[in-house]
Amino acid sequence: MPKITREDVRKAIVSKLSTIIPSNVRVQWPGTAQIDVSKNKGLFLTVRLVYMDGMATDLGDSANNRLMGILEITFNFKEGNAADYKTFNNLAETIQSFVSNTDRLKPLRTYTTRQETARRDFNIQVRGSESGWITETLVTPFWYDTEI
């Protein structure tokens, strides 16, 4: 049986999500350099694979492993930028329907996507490069088997 690696999963995510993310939207993919927010002022996405659990689906020396985690897609945009907020809303809907409850991201299989809005305390002043940035994150639980 072919072995599925984390690198196979990373490549599949980059390849498949690239087909629905507009070319003018910058993306920080797993394994790429961080986007410099002091230079980039427009909407950008951060995509992460967060591994959280696993289990054996068989017994024995050649047992198949099922790895589980979450696919995190974070939208980053400047506070008060109405155009980027509109782009975020439209793109979030597109991406959410694409990654939720599907096997189109093979070898990943996904469960229902939900949105996480970061709590913001407006009494605290954020300083530095994060000042004035808003983040909204789509969180999608996933699993895949290391052998097919």
Secondary structure, DSSP 8 states (H G I E B T S, - for coil): --B--HHHHHHHHHHHHHTTS-TTSEEE-TTS----TTT--S-EEEEEEEEEEEEESS-STT--EEEEEEEEEEEEEETT-HHHHHHHHHHHHHHHHHHSS-STTTT-EE---EEEE----TTS---GGGTTEEEEEEEEEEEEESB-
